[in-house]
Amino acid sequence: MGRYVARRLLQMIPVFLGTTLLIFLMVYTLPGDPVRGLFGDKGADPATLEAMRHKLGLDQPILVQYWDYMKGMLLHGDFGTQIASGRPVTDVLGDAFPVTLRLAGMAFVIEIILGIGLGMVAGLRAGRLADNVVLILTLLIISIPVFVLAHIVKSVFADQLGMISPNVSNEATWSELLTPAIVLGSLSLAYVARLTRTTMAENLRSDYMRTAVAKGLPKRRIIGVHLMRNSMIPVITFLGTDLGALMGGAVVTESVFNVKGVGGTIVDSITRREGTTLVGLVTILVLVYLFMTLIVDLLYAVLDPRIRYA
């Protein structure tokens, strides 16, 4: 197991470098000049613009800029400085990520509890009324885009019924984040429910399940140990990659509910051409994806004893 983890960590290095290089090239080759944008319609003389570009290192070749960025990040934990405000990007990340992490964490917990719960109910009663209700409900959720669902929830429960606050305050308390978390995790919840239902319905017809029943094992052990452990492998795969997707996909939800997190910072960075901030945010999301895939692979061996890593 230790050799496998070490090998996977080494494999992450070229993936991380390649991904960050691609993101860096995409961000810094976009049309527009972030330095000129600081002056708005007033403009500035060419000498001032050139001096600011030189100070920020934007007059260097793109690969040199990438090398300086990676060197500062890996050696000193320095993600650069915002062009407009002059704040270190690490401070911006420190303000944005805790909020989004709480939002994504709540959505993830809701997704696990309700998604797997509904999937179990449907899978154990495949073809019956409960199964059909779950399938119709999840299909309805999947068919509604997240931004549409967010506006519907806000319009009905905030504007018309007054049950929730239309916007999340700067403190972003747990109670305020509950509604955005439900909206954010709704699509993934539906996929988890359908995936759990499908795998459980298939495994119920497997030979090892008939053998367990023939041995006279308790029903709780048959479902909880034999059925669930084998059915959870594809679900765990989806959940592992979905945590990063929830953090990156919070852009729409955070915009609708005015959450001051990663999503709003990404939109603001794109608007202002704050390439350093944008690259720093996406770099953290890449790291989350890489480590979540490693954790998912390790969980396979826990769920299925037949899986061994050399």
N, C-alpha and C positions, 0 to 999 in steps of 0.2 A: 504493500500500500504506500509506504514512504517513497519508494522509487517511482511509483506512478504519479504521486503528487508532485515530486520534484520535476519529473519529465513534463507534466502539464504546465507547471509554472514556467519552465524554460520555453515551452511552445507559445506561451502567452506573450513573450517579449516581442517576437517579430509581428505578431498580430496587433499588439498595442502600438508599435512603431508605425506599422503600415496604416492602421486606422487613423491615428492622430495626424499622420502626414497627409492623408487624403482629406481629412476635415480641414486641416490648415490650408491646403491648396485651394479648396473650394471657397473658404471664407475670404482669403486674402486675394483671390482673383476675381471677386465680384466687382461689377462696375461701381464707380463712385469713389470719392475721396473723403475718408473720415476726418482728416485734418481740415479740409475746406469746409466740411459740414459744420465745424465748430463755430464758424463765423456767420453762418446762415446767409441771408441775402445781402448783408453788408459787404462780404468778401474781405480779402486782405491782400497785401502786396505779395508778389512772388517770393521775395526774400524772407518774409516772415513765415510763409508756408513751408519753404524749404528748410528753414531752421528748425521748425517744429517736427517735420518729418525726420530730420537727422537726429533730433533729440530722442524721438520715439523709435528710431531704428527702421523706419518705414522706407528709407531710401536704399536699404541693403537688398541684395538679391533674395528671392523668396526662400531658397534653401538655407541661406545664411540666417534669415529670420527664424526659420524653423529650428535650426541648430541652437541658436541662442535661447529660444523658448524652451526646448527640451532640456538643455543644460541647466537653465535656471530652475525648472520645475523638478528635475530629478535630483540635483545636487543641493538645492537650497529651499525647495518647496515654494518657489516663487512663480506664480502664474502670470506675472506681469502687472501692468497698471492700466486702469481705465483712462481712455483718452480724454473724455469730457470732464470727469470729476477729479481725476488724479488719485483716486482711491486704489489701493492694492486690490487686485482681483480676489485674493484670498479673503479679504473682508467682505466683498460682495457675495462670494460663495458661502461664507459663514452666516450671512444674513438670510440667504435664499434657501439653502439646502435643508436646514432643520425643519422649515415649514413644509416643504414638499415631501421630505422624508416622513413626517408625521401623517400628511395627507395620504401618501402612497401606502404607508404602513396600515392605516385604518382601512383603506380600500382593499388591501391584500388580505387582511383578517376577515373582512366581510365576504370577500370572494371565496376564501377557503371554507368558512363555516357554512354559508348559504349554498355555495356552488356544490360542494361535496355532499352536503345534506340533501339538497334537492336531487342530485344525481343518484344517491343511494336509494331514496324513496322511489324514483322512477325505475332504476335498474332492478330492484327487488320485486317490482310490480310491473314488469314489462308487458305492454299490451293492454293493461287495465286503465281505469279512469285516471288514477294518480299519474301514471306515465304520460298519458295524453295531455293532461293539464300542464305538466312540467314542460313537455315538448312545445306546446303552443305558447306558453309564457316565455320560454327562452327564445323561441323564434321571433316573437314580437320584440323582445329586447334587442336582439341582433339586428333586426331590420330598421331600428331607429338609430340614426347617427347620434354620437355622443353630444355634439353641440346642440342638436335639436332637443334631445332629452334634457340637457342642462337648462335650456331656456323654458321648456315646459314646466319642469320642476320649480324653477324660480318664479315663473309667472303664476302658477297655481298656488303653491304653498307659501310664497313670500308676498306677492302682490295682492292676490285675491283673498286667501285665507289668513294671512298674517301669522302663520305658524312658525316660520323661520325668518331669520334676518336675511335681507336680499344680498348683503355684502358681508364679507368676513373682515373683521377689524384687524388692525395692525398686530394685536396680541395673538390672533389666530388660536383661540382656545379650542380644546378638544370638542366641545359641544358645537362650536361654530363650524368646525371642519367635518362634522358628521354627514351633513347633506351633500357637500361636494365629494366626499369619499364614496358615498353610495352611488352617485352619478358616475364617478371615475371608474369604480369597480364593476359597474353593471354589465358592460359588454363582456369582460373577462369572466364574470360570474356565470353568465349564460353559457359560454364556451366550456367552462369547467363542469357545469352541471350536465351538459350533453355528452362530454367526453367521459365523465364518470359513469353516466348511465349506460353508454355504449359498451365500455370495457367490462362493467359488471354483468350486463346481460349476456355478453359473449362468454365470460368465464363461468357463469352459472351452468352452461351447457358443456363444460370441459370434463374430461375424464377424471381429473384429480378431485373435482367437486363431488362427482358420483361416488368415488372411492371414499371420500371423507364421510359422506352420508351413510354409505354401506357399513362403515366401521362403527357407526353409532355415536359419533362425536357430538357434543352439544351444539345446538344451532348457533349460539353466540360465538363459539370458537370457530365454527365453520365460516361464518361471515366475517368475524373480526380478524382472524389470523389468515386463513387460507384465501378467502375471496378478496378481502380488502388489500392485502399486501401485494397480490399480483395485479389487481386492478389499478393501483395507485401509480404504477411506473410511468405510463404515458401522462397521467395527470401531474405528477411531480415534474416531468420534463416541461410541460407547459407553464406551470407555476414558477419554475426557476427562472425562465427567461422573461416572464411577465412582470416581475418586480421592476426590472429596468425599464420595461415598456410603460409601466404605470408612471414612473418618475418622468420619463421623456414625453409621455402622452398627456401630461397634466396641463399642457399649454392652453387648450380650449377651456377646460374646467376652471382653471385658475383665472382665466380672463373673464369668464361669465360671472363668477362669484367674487371677483376682485381679491384673489388670494395673492399675497406678496411672496411668491416662491420662485422656483426655477422657471416655470412657464412664463410668468410675466417678465422675468429678467431676460429670457431668451428673445421674446418678442421685442422688448426694448432695445436689446443689443443689436438685433437685425435692423431695426428702424434707424438707429444711430450709427450703424456700421462699426460697432464696438467689437472688432474681431478678436481682441485678446480675451475679453470676457466670454464671448461665445465659444471660443476654442476651449477655455478652461472649464466651462460648464459641460460641454460635450465630452471632454476628456474624463471627467468624473463619471459620467454615465457609461462610458466605454469600460472603465474599471469595474463598475457595478455588474455589467453584463458578463465580463470575463470571470469574475469570481463566483457569480451565481451559477454559471455553467459548470464550474469545477465542483461546487457544492452539490449540484444535481447529480453529477456523475458519481460522487462518493455515496450519495443516498441510495443509488441503485443497489449497491452491495448490502445495504442495511435492509432494504425491502425484499431482495431476492438473494438468499444465501448461495445460490448457484453461481452468481457473478463474482468473479475473483479478478483483482487487478495485480498484474505482475510488475 
